[in-house]
Amino acid sequence: MTPRVPGRTVRRWSRILPAGMAPETRLLLAARGVRAIGDGFVSLLLPVYLLELGHGPFETGVIATATLAGSALLTLLVGLYAQRASGRSLLIGAALLMMLTGIAFAALENFWPLLLVAFVGTLNPSSGDVSVFLPLEQAQLARLASHRGRTSLFARYSFMGSIMAAVGALGAALPEAAAKLTGAELRPMLQAAFLVYAALGGLALLLYRSLPRAVATADPAPAPAKPLGRSRRIVLTLAALFSLDAFAGGLVVQSLLALWLFERFGISLAAAGAIFFWTGVLSALSYFAAAWIAERIGLINTMVFTHLPANLFLALVPFAPSLWLAMALLLARSALSQMDVPTRTSYVMAVVSPDERPAAASVTSVPRSLAAAASPMLAGALLAASGFGWPLFLAGGLKIIYDLLLLVMFRNVRPPEETARRSDP
């Protein structure tokens, strides 16, 4: 029997999320959406805020690197011990850290204190989720889903994150608009936006507190001696490949991509917010297509053959002579590039045993974060040296290499639902 979740919270979110889901699934998806709103507008406001404080592209890249590196370290620690701890308590603690991060960024202005907060906090400079929340939520959702429903559930999870991040990106224009409307300086409006980020962390905390303790904790079976057992080789190989993809992605995190658009085409915060709103919407809609395609051609094929053309579009963006063509390439890329997100998560959760899932989610996420953390500083240096857009070109090329390696190495390693489908008469 499913433990009872406080009815008031569930009824409130049942109007947004589809019927038929377990109550705890709805709460996790709702929390994902709340966090994504904060990530969406902070990723665009971060470079503007740092420029307003007198810091340049290189400093922006350093802080983006620090956020990713710190998130990676915390995610690794949490993932390796999550099978022995309460997932509910860990999620509540992470939400509290999100609140403190927003408050600290609103209060601090000097580079070194901001760098420290970026390292220990939850700030996310990218459009995707690279935080400590990720392995905790993924492990819980995987346990609540059937084999055949797993990819669809992760598609909903990714959709919620992407569509709410798009809404957040659209909201990034509000501080600038408020400053113009009131005649105030931009800096305090940006600081107020970081307080909104903290408030969203508080809302996520309330949602996590509503999770039932019996379901949100680890499985009642004794914790395994090792976080990873028989799946160790597969997980480590996937982690290495995902790291290559993440290093390339770190070259074009949303904060730095926005910075390139600001400097190359001189666009406003409102225009940047509109661009990233629509890229987020296209990414969000593509998740459901990914689940449909995966049922027909398999998870690995879906990951590869939707990612390849997206990366070609990315590599072509720096050559665009106008903002409109650059926007068209970015939108085309967004319609395809994120289809590997729910399929990748579903694949990892499928090819490991249930008690290995928290560690597998962490071990595949952490190297991604570390690899992604190594590249924003390089991207910042490249942007400071040249306006061409070398980070975008390099990112597209490296991601194409990743796609080809993934196809060659894992096309014959199939999840249970694909194995069962092949064995059906």
TITORLUM-25309 format. One line per field, with one value per residue (C-alpha): residue in one letter; x, y, z. Coordinates in steps of 0.001 Angstrom, whole numbers, plus 524288, in hexadecimal, padded with zeros to 5 digits. Layout:
<rs>
code [A	...]
east [X	...]
north [Y	...]
up [Z	...]
</rs>
This chain:
<rs>
code [M	T	P	R	V	P	G	R	T	V	R	R	W	S	R	I	L	P	A	G	M	A	P	E	T	R	L	L	L	A	A	R	G	V	R	A	I	G	D	G	F	V	S	L	L	L	P	V	Y	L	L	E	L	G	H	G	P	F	E	T	G	V	I	A	T	A	T	L	A	G	S	A	L	L	T	L	L	V	G	L	Y	A	Q	R	A	S	G	R	S	L	L	I	G	A	A	L	L	M	M	L	T	G	I	A	F	A	A	L	E	N	F	W	P	L	L	L	V	A	F	V	G	T	L	N	P	S	S	G	D	V	S	V	F	L	P	L	E	Q	A	Q	L	A	R	L	A	S	H	R	G	R	T	S	L	F	A	R	Y	S	F	M	G	S	I	M	A	A	V	G	A	L	G	A	A	L	P	E	A	A	A	K	L	T	G	A	E	L	R	P	M	L	Q	A	A	F	L	V	Y	A	A	L	G	G	L	A	L	L	L	Y	R	S	L	P	R	A	V	A	T	A	D	P	A	P	A	P	A	K	P	L	G	R	S	R	R	I	V	L	T	L	A	A	L	F	S	L	D	A	F	A	G	G	L	V	V	Q	S	L	L	A	L	W	L	F	E	R	F	G	I	S	L	A	A	A	G	A	I	F	F	W	T	G	V	L	S	A	L	S	Y	F	A	A	A	W	I	A	E	R	I	G	L	I	N	T	M	V	F	T	H	L	P	A	N	L	F	L	A	L	V	P	F	A	P	S	L	W	L	A	M	A	L	L	L	A	R	S	A	L	S	Q	M	D	V	P	T	R	T	S	Y	V	M	A	V	V	S	P	D	E	R	P	A	A	A	S	V	T	S	V	P	R	S	L	A	A	A	A	S	P	M	L	A	G	A	L	L	A	A	S	G	F	G	W	P	L	F	L	A	G	G	L	K	I	I	Y	D	L	L	L	L	V	M	F	R	N	V	R	P	P	E	E	T	A	R	R	S	D	P]
east [80000	804FE	80707	7FE05	80360	7FD93	7F13C	7F1A2	7FEC0	7FB29	7EE08	7F484	7FE5F	7F4CD	7EEEA	7FBF8	80100	7F99B	7F0CC	7F508	80249	80652	8052C	813C3	816B1	80E8B	815B7	82304	81F01	81950	825D5	82DA5	82579	82705	835CC	83662	82FE2	83AFB	84557	83F38	83FF0	84C5E	8540B	85106	85220	85F23	867AE	8601A	86178	87009	8720F	86A37	87368	87F2D	88353	88668	8844C	88FD5	88AF1	87D70	88371	88AEE	87E99	87720	88215	88176	872BC	87425	87FFB	87995	86CF9	874AC	87BAA	86F3A	867D4	87266	87203	86339	8621F	86BD5	864DC	856CB	853A7	85659	84F7E	84217	83FD0	83576	83EE6	84984	84022	83BAC	849D3	84CC1	840FC	845C7	85302	84C0C	845B9	852AF	8593E	84F55	85056	85F35	85FCD	85667	85EC0	86C91	8736E	88208	88754	88D8A	881D3	87913	8825F	881B9	872EA	87275	87AD9	8733F	865A3	85B81	85C84	85AFF	860B3	85B55	84DC8	84E1B	84E45	85C02	8590D	85925	84A61	84C01	85072	8473A	83B42	83F17	840D8	8338A	82CA6	83314	82E17	8204B	81FD3	81E0A	827CF	81ED6	81A8D	8281E	82C0D	81EDD	8201C	82DA8	82873	81E7B	8292E	831AE	825F3	8228F	83085	831E9	824CF	8262C	8342C	82EC1	824FC	8302E	8381A	82CAB	82C14	83A48	83581	82E1D	83984	83D37	82F04	82CFF	83926	83444	82682	82AB1	836C9	83EDE	84C4A	84D21	855D3	84BAD	841B7	84B39	84DD8	83F35	83EBD	84854	83F48	83463	83D75	83EB8	82FE9	82E66	837C5	82EB7	82318	82AA0	82DC5	81F47	81C83	82758	82245	8153D	81B9A	81794	822CB	820E4	8220E	82C0D	83607	83ED6	83963	8375E	840FC	84E90	85787	86151	86F7B	87352	86B55	86E84	86FDD	86DF9	86AA0	87741	87DC6	871CA	86F85	87DAB	87E3F	871B2	876E8	88319	87B19	87181	87D19	8816E	873BE	87346	88082	87B58	86EA7	8762B	87B95	86DCC	8671E	85BA4	86275	86DDC	86551	85D60	869F2	86E1E	860F5	861F5	86F6C	86DC9	86067	85E48	8512C	849E5	84657	83853	83CAA	84597	83A8C	83180	83BBC	83E3A	82FC2	82D28	83928	83447	82695	82BBF	83488	8293C	8204A	82B08	82B6F	81E61	822DF	82EF6	826C3	81EA4	82AAD	831A6	8266A	828C2	83767	83D01	8432D	85114	84CBE	843DD	84EEA	85842	8501E	8491A	8559B	85DF3	85671	8549A	86340	86564	85C0F	863A4	870A0	86AC4	865A4	87272	8721F	8648E	865C1	8594F	851FE	8465F	84E6A	85555	8480C	84305	84EB3	84D4D	83EC8	84120	84B7D	8424F	837C7	8411E	84C4E	8453D	83EA4	84A19	84738	83B99	840A0	84E20	8488C	83F3E	84A4B	85332	8484C	844CC	85231	85552	84EBD	84535	84E89	8590C	85089	85423	8629F	86106	859A0	8642E	86FF1	86AC0	866D5	872F1	87D1F	873E2	873CF	8828D	884E1	87B1B	881C5	88EBA	889C5	88269	88F1F	89507	888E6	889DB	8980D	8949C	88983	89270	89C79	8934C	8853E	8844C	87DD1	8885F	881E7	875CD	87D9B	88618	87A5B	8734D	87F23	881EC	873C8	873A8	87F60	87802	86C15	87409	87B55	86EAA	86897	87449	87627	86826	85F5F	85EE5	85CCF	84E17	844D6	83B05	82F5C	836F1	83C15	82E53	8292F	83373	83040	82188	81CD1]
north [80000	80D85	815E0	82161	82E8F	83AD3	83CDC	84B94	84BCA	84099	84677	85375	84D73	84377	84EA7	85066	84289	8376C	82E05	8200E	8235E	81F5C	82B1C	82B1E	82B5E	83799	83E1E	83AEB	8401D	84C60	84ECF	84CE0	85758	860FB	85F67	860B3	86E18	872C3	86C7D	8725C	8808D	87FC9	879EA	88627	88FF5	88AC4	8908E	89D5E	89E40	89B6E	8A582	8AF3E	8ACA7	8AF63	8A168	89D59	8914C	88A06	88BF7	88793	87B24	878C3	87A0E	87126	8673C	8684E	865E5	85986	85468	8568A	85023	84487	84261	84350	83A97	83033	83011	82F73	8252B	81BCB	81C15	81E19	80F8D	81062	81D45	82376	828EE	831DF	837C0	83986	8407E	8497D	84CA2	84F9E	858C0	85FE1	86174	8673E	87168	87529	8761C	87FF8	88839	8883F	88C49	8976F	89C37	89AD6	8A2A9	89F9D	89504	88BC8	88A9C	88872	87E01	876F5	87757	8729D	866DD	862A8	866AE	861FA	86C86	866D1	86E42	864B3	8622B	85417	84E98	84BBC	84CB5	843E7	84261	83A5A	82CCD	82D61	83042	826E7	81B59	81DBC	81F15	812E6	80AD6	80FD7	80C7B	7FFD6	7FBC4	8002F	80C8F	810CA	8188A	81F72	82326	828BE	82FD8	8366D	83964	83F89	846A6	84CAD	85161	856BF	85D9E	86400	867F7	86E5B	875D6	879DD	87E88	886E5	88C97	890D3	89D36	8A1AA	8A7E3	8B04E	8B3EC	8B736	8BFCD	8C771	8C89F	8CD90	8D50D	8CD14	8C762	8B9CB	8B415	8B3AB	8ADCF	8A2F7	8A0BD	89FB3	89530	88CF2	88E3A	888E1	87D69	87B59	87BC6	87156	868FA	86ACA	86650	85A4B	8577B	85778	84DE8	844BD	8453B	8402C	833C5	827D4	82341	814D5	816C1	8219A	819EF	80F41	801B3	7F9BB	7EF48	7F005	7F995	7F2F8	7F257	7F9E8	8047E	7FE3B	7EFA2	7E803	7F43B	7FB32	7F9E4	7FE47	809E3	80E5B	80D43	814F2	81EFA	820CE	822BA	82BCC	833B2	8365D	83B07	8434D	8498C	84DD7	85269	85A63	86291	8673D	86805	87140	87C33	87C7B	87A7F	88636	88DDA	88AAB	88F3B	89BBE	89ECF	899D2	89F6A	8A956	8A3A7	8A79D	89F32	89EC2	899BB	88FA4	88B4F	8899F	881C6	8789A	8778D	871FE	8694A	8640D	861CB	85A4D	8522D	84F49	84AC9	8423B	839CF	8338B	8310F	82AA2	820FD	81DC6	81BFB	813C3	80A04	807B8	8086E	806BF	80FB4	80FFD	81288	81D7C	8239C	82363	82634	831E0	8376E	83729	8412C	849C2	84A70	84DD6	85963	85DB5	85D74	8660D	870BF	878A7	879C6	8800C	88DD8	892B9	8911B	88B24	88041	87DBA	87CE0	87377	86A6A	86B14	8680F	85CAE	8578B	858B1	850D3	8453A	846C1	8432A	836A9	82F47	83465	82BC6	8207D	82151	82188	81665	80E6D	80FF0	80C59	80087	7FA32	7FA14	7F308	7FAB4	7FBA4	80159	80C36	81755	814B5	812E6	81FC8	82682	8202C	82372	83131	83522	8331A	83A7F	845CC	8454A	844E2	84FCC	85787	85702	85DBA	86A59	870CD	86CD9	871EA	87EBE	88040	87D47	8872C	8915F	88F00	88E22	89119	88630	87C31	871D5	86B72	8684F	862A5	85A3D	855A2	850EA	84957	842AE	83EDE	83864	83021	82C49	82806	81F15	818E3	81665	80FA8	806D1	802E7	80128	7FDCE	7EF90	7F256	7F291	7F5F3	7EBA5	7F0C1	7F033	7E29D	7DDF8	7E420	7DD3B	7D018	7D12D	7C7B4]
up [80000	7FC88	808AB	809E0	805A0	80BBD	803D7	802A1	7FB8F	7F280	7EECF	7EBA9	7E24E	7DCA6	7D4E3	7CDE9	7CCA0	7C60C	7CD40	7CFA3	7D559	7E2FC	7EC26	7EF1B	7E07F	7DF06	7EA3A	7E45B	7D703	7DD0F	7E4B5	7D83B	7D1A6	7DCDD	7DCEC	7CE29	7CE83	7D715	7CE89	7C24C	7C647	7CE65	7C313	7BB18	7C61D	7CB0F	7C02E	7C06B	7CF38	7CEC2	7C3FD	7CC08	7D775	7CEC4	7CBD5	7BDCA	7B52B	7BAFD	7C8F4	7C48B	7BF11	7CBC2	7D3F9	7CAAA	7CC24	7DAF2	7DB31	7D31A	7DA85	7E7B7	7E34A	7DE46	7EB30	7F333	7E9B4	7EA9E	7F971	7F9BE	7EF17	7F54E	80270	7FE2D	7FF2E	80DCA	8106A	80F69	801E2	80784	81160	8072B	7FE01	808FA	80C23	7FDE3	7FD24	8094B	802AD	7F6D7	7FF9F	805C1	7F861	7F36E	7FFBB	7FF36	7F0E7	7F3A9	7FEF0	7F967	7EECE	7EF89	7E695	7F077	7F99D	7EDD2	7E8E4	7F5FE	7F650	7E837	7EBFE	7F815	7F367	7E9AC	7DF3B	7D19A	7C5ED	7BBF4	7B69A	7BB74	7C932	7CE24	7DC9A	7E87C	7E6FF	7DAA6	7DF6E	7EB0C	7E2C8	7D7E6	7E117	7E743	7DA29	7D482	7DFEC	7DDD7	7CF47	7C7BA	7BD41	7B249	7B92E	7BD8C	7B174	7B0F3	7BF3C	7BD20	7B134	7BA18	7C3E6	7B95E	7B391	7C09F	7C257	7B4A6	7B385	7C0DF	7BDC1	7B173	7B9B4	7C292	7B6E7	7B295	7C03F	7BF42	7B87E	7C49C	7CC1F	7C06D	7BE00	7CC65	7CC74	7C0A9	7C616	7D375	7CF57	7D8E8	7D65E	7D083	7DB2D	7E63A	7DCE9	7D998	7E7FA	7EA44	7DFAF	7E772	7F32A	7EA90	7E7A7	7F65B	7F7E3	7ED68	7F541	800D9	7F8C0	7F454	80291	805F5	7FAF4	7FF4F	80D3C	8081E	802F4	80AE4	8135A	81081	801C9	80151	80923	803FB	8017E	80DF4	80954	80F7C	8089D	7FF7D	80392	7F75B	7F0A7	7E37A	7E15D	7D4DC	7CD0E	7D086	7C32B	7BB97	7C493	7C42B	7B55B	7B3EF	7BD84	7B538	7A8D9	7AF89	7B460	7A677	7A330	7AF86	7AD0F	79FDC	7A60E	7B004	7A4EC	7A1FB	7AF42	7AE6F	7B5D6	7AC4C	7A05B	7A4D2	7A6CA	798C4	793A1	79BA6	7963D	78846	7852D	79020	7942E	7A08F	7AC4B	7A768	79A09	7A040	7A920	79D66	795F6	7A149	7A42D	796B2	796C8	7A3C8	79E90	792D2	79B8E	7A4AA	799BA	7941B	7A05E	79D38	78F51	79506	79CDB	790C2	78824	79266	79295	7841A	781E3	78F97	799A4	7944C	78642	78AF4	792BD	7873F	77B35	78110	786F0	77A99	77272	77E74	7805A	7721F	773C3	77FD7	7789E	76DED	77714	77783	768B2	768D6	7633A	769CF	77691	76F7F	76972	77661	77CF1	77295	774A0	78372	7828C	77943	78274	78E25	78744	786B1	7904E	79CE3	79850	79E18	7ABD0	7AFC8	7A78C	7ADB0	7BB6A	7B860	7B25F	7BE2B	7C79E	7BF2B	7BDC0	7CC56	7D799	7E039	7EBCE	7E2E7	7DD7A	7E6EC	7E4ED	7D634	7D514	7DCFD	7D669	7C8E0	7CCFF	7D499	7C9DD	7C0FB	7CA8C	7CC6F	7BDD5	7BBB7	7C675	7BF42	7B304	7B681	7BAB5	7AD90	7A69B	7AE05	7A9F1	79BBF	79BFE	7A1F9	7973D	78B92	78838	77E2A	786F5	787C5	7939E	78B88	78046	78926	790F2	784C6	77FF5	78CF8	78EA6	78142	7856D	791CC	789F4	7813C	78CAC	79413	78857	78608	79439	79917	78DA6	79231	7A0BE	7A1A0	7ACE0	7B189	7A9E0	79D02	7A002	7A2F7	79682	78E41	79494	7924E	787C0]
</rs>
